[in-house]
Amino acid sequence: MKTTPLLIAVAMAASYTAVQAENHSDWPESFTVGTASQGGTYFAYGSGWANLVAQELGLSGGAEVTGGPMQNMALVHTGDASFGMTTMGPAAESLNGNNPIAPGLQMDNACAMFPMYQTPFSVTTLSSSGITAISEIPAGAKIGFGPAGSTSDTYFPRMMETLGVDFERRNGGWTDLGSQLQDGLLDVIAFAAGVPVPAVSQLEVQTDVNIIEFTAEEQAAIQAAFPVAEFNIAADTYTTLEADARSVSMWNFSIANCDLPASFVEAVVDVVMSDNARMMNIHKAARSTVPENWDKNNVLMWHPGAAKWFKENAGADISDDQIFGM
């Protein structure tokens, strides 16, 4: 029988499919991504890339509502979640055995996968409260710090104490806390989340709010005491803002269970990192989800599959002693 270009193409396709099937035989049939509470950036961002990866790789996968970065480190470490999202502070504390979910357990089986974005710390009140500065928060104010164990709940109370604020601590999901603020059950919400925070955007539609920035002195004091960097929330982030708002921020990274197949994690990273416009459609915070930000991880070991992608596609200088199992 004469070999035609069509037959050659079909044969090559069949061969490629067989190789792919063989290479993917160790891939999981489904996956979950640990995010945080509904109404926060983690849930919106995490649900988006989970659905994108599931669609592109032909797998069953989606987001799971969790308590945020600390719980995500625990879930990914144990393998109860394939993937999760965390910030560098909670990641470091988890590695050192200081995760409140399992005190003393060093959660070293959660590996870095890809950079996400910076989490700014910001304060929101109702305009009717008259609070326009941190120093104006009254003694005993009821402040919502997000879900227990979240980045916000882990660091923001300590930041407020550093700035001399006396408060009553409240926890809950961002959407619920936003409703409590609107109903007068809270005086302040202290957000640590990628911007725009969905709950704040929703509040802006329903009522008048004040988004309070740190003074230069407050910003410097927080930077001196915590693992955060200087950050400005751009004026166009919220309709309420008339100018950039001074803040501080902490980097977020997506994490993977270190035992997941390297080819699987490499494929996931490729889906997320190869088309930033697609990620920006999921959430504006993804403007920082770009390959050159690989170097913002200075805490976690890299997953071998992720390290391979960044070395080959972003020229990342990741040494073997920074890669899990190497």
N, C-alpha and C positions, 0 to 999 in steps of 0.2 A: 504494500500500500504506500502511495506517495505521501510523504510528510509535508503538510501545508503549514503556512505561518499560523493559521487558526489552531491546528492541532498542537503545534509547539506551544502556543500561548496557553491552551487548555492544560497541557501537560505540566507546564511551569506553574500554573495556578494551583493545580492539584498537588504538586510537590510542595509548593509554599504552604498550602493549607495543612498538609500532613506535618510539615516541620513545625508550624505554629501550634498545632494541636499537641504535638509532642512537647514543645517548649512550655506550654501552658498547662500541662497535666497536673502540675502541683499548685496551680492557682486555686484560691478558694472560690466557691460558687456564689458566695455573697459576702458583703462586708457592711460594717456600720462605722459611722464617724461620730465620735463623741463631741458634742458642741457645748451648749449651755442652755439657759432658760429662753423661752420664746420672748420675743420683743427686744432681744439683744442682738448685737452684730454677729457674735459667734454663731447663733442659730441660723440667721439669714445667710451668712457667708458659707457656713459649713453645709447647710442643706443644698445650696447651689452647686458647690463643687462635688458633693457626693452624687447628686443627680447627674451632673455632667460626666463624671467618671463612669457611672453605671451605664449611661447611654452609649458612651464612646467605646467602652470595653465589652459591652454586651453582658453585663453582670447584674445581679440583683444587689442593690445597695442603697443606703439612705442615711439620714442623720438621726441621731438619738439625743433627746433632751437630757442634759446632765447638770450637775452642779458647777460645771466650768473647769478651768485649767487643772486644779488639784485633783478632782475626780477623774478627769480625762487621763492624767498621768497614771493613776491607779488602774483604770480600765484597760489602757493600752499595755501597761506593764504586764498585767495578768493575761492578756489576750482576750478579755471579755469584749473588747472593741478592737477592731483591726487598726483603726486610725482615730486620731483625736486632734485637738488643738490646745496649745498651752502658751503661756508667756514665760519669758526667760527666768523671772523671779521664782514663780512656783515650780518651774522645772528644776532649778538649782536646789531648792529646798527639798523637793521629792528625791533627788539623787542623794542628798545628804541624810535621808531618813527623817526629815522633818515635815512630812505630809500628814496632816491631822487625821486623814482617813485611815492610815496604818502607821502610827508613830514607830520609828525605829527601822522600818522596812526601806531599804535603799532601792528605789524604783529605777533600776538601770537597764531594764528591758524595753524601754521606750526610746526610740531613735528619732533623730531629726529627719524630716522628709523634705519640706520646702518652706521658704520664708513667706509669711502672710502679709502683715502690716504692723504698724505701730499702734499701740493702744494708748490714747491720751486719757489723762485723768481730768475730769471736768465736773463742775458743780452746777446744778440746776435748781431754781426755785420758782414759785409763782411770783409774778410781778406784784401782785397784791400783798405779798409778804413784806415788801419794802427792803428786802435783803439784796444788796448790790455788791457786797464784798465779803470775803471770808471773815474778816474782822467784825462784821455786823451780824454774824450768826449768833443768836441769843443763847445764853447758858441753858443747858438742858434741852436743846433743840432735838427733835426726833429726826434722825438722818437715816435714809435707806441706802444701804451699801451693796445691794445686789444679793445674789444667792450665797448662802454660807459656803465658804471655801473657794469662792471665785477670786480672781485677781483683785477685783475691787474690794471685796470683803477682807482679803488678806492684807492689803497694803493701805487702803484709804483711811481706815480708822486710825492707824498709826501715824499717817501723814497729818490728819486733823489734830491728833494729840501733840504732834511736833509743833504745829502752828498755834497751839494754845486753845483749841476749841473744846468746849465742854458739851457733851452730847449724849443722847440715848440712842443706842444702836438698834437698827431694824434690818431684817433680811427678807428677801423674797425675789421673785422673778421681776425683770425690768418692767414688763407690761403691768403687773400687779402694783409695783411701787409707783409707777406713773399715775395709776388710778387713785392710789392712796394720797399722793401729793395733791392731785386735783380735788379730792374730797376733803382736804384739810386734815388728814390723819398723819401726814408727814410735813415737816417744815422744809426739808432739803433732800435732794437725791444726789449722791456722790457717785458718778458714773466712771467706770474704767471700761471702755469699750471702743471699738473702731468707730470712726465717725463717717457719716452721720449715724447716730444711735437711733434706731427705729422708734423707740419709745419717746425720745425727745422730739423727733419730727412729728409724731402723732400729737404730742402735747401742744406743739406750736399751732397746729390746725385747730385745736379745741379751745385754747385759752392763751393768755399772755404770760410769757415766762421770761426769767432773767437767766442768762447763761453767764456764770461768774468766772472770770479769769483770776489767776494768781497774780499778785504783785511781783515785781522783779525780786524783792527780798524773800517772799514766800517761795518762789520758784527755786532760788539759790539754796534755801534752807532744806527743801525737800530733796534736791539733787545731792546735797552733801550727806543726807541720811539714808537714801534708798537707791537701788539699782535702776535709776531712770535717767532719761536724757531730756534736754530742752526740746520743746515742741510748741508750735503755734497752730491752733485750730483755725483754718482759713475762713475768712469772712463769708464766703459763699457756701459754707457747709450748712448753715441754718439761716432761715429768713430773719431770725431774731438778731443775729450778729450784724453790726455795722462796720466792724473792723476785726482783724485777726485777734484771737484770744490767746493770751499767754497760758501755757500749760506745761506738763511734763508727760513723757510717754515711756512705754516698755514694749520691746519687740515681741511679736507672736510668731510661733512656728507651728506648722502641722507636724504631727508625730505619727510614727508607725510602729507597730509591734516589731521588735528587732528580728523575730524569727520568721517573718513573712518572706516568701520567695523574692529574691533580688529582681528577677525579671518582672514580677508583678508590680513591685513598688516603683521600678524604673518606668513602667508603662503609665502608672498613675501620675507620677511627676511630669511625664511628657504631656499628658492631657492638660494638666493644670498650667504648666509653665510655658507651653509652646504658643499660646494665643491669649495675650493679655486683654485684648479687646473683648473676648468672650467672657473672661473673668470680670471685667469691669461692668458688663451687663448684669452680673450677679450682684455685685456690691461695689460702690465707689471706693471703698477702702482697698480694693484689689489693685489700685494704681501702684501700690508698692510690692505686689506679688510678681516680681520680675527676677530673672536669673541673677543679675548682678548683686542682689541682696543676700546671696548665699552666705556671705561672710558675717552676717549679723548673728549667726549661731556661735556663741562662745561658751556653751554650757553642755550640750548633749552630744553623744557619739552619733555619727551619721549612719543611717541605714546604708548597707553596701549598694543597693539598687539606686538610691537617691544620689549617693556620692558619685557613682558611675555617670549618671545623667549630667550632673553639674560639671564634672571634670571634662566630659566630652562636648558639652554644649555651651558652657559658660566659662571655660578656662579656669575652673575653680582649683585653687591650690589646697587640696585636702589631702593631708598625709595619712599613711596607713594607720598611724596610732590614733587617728581621729575617727576611724571607721570601725564599726562594730564587727568583731570576729576576725579582724586582720592582724 
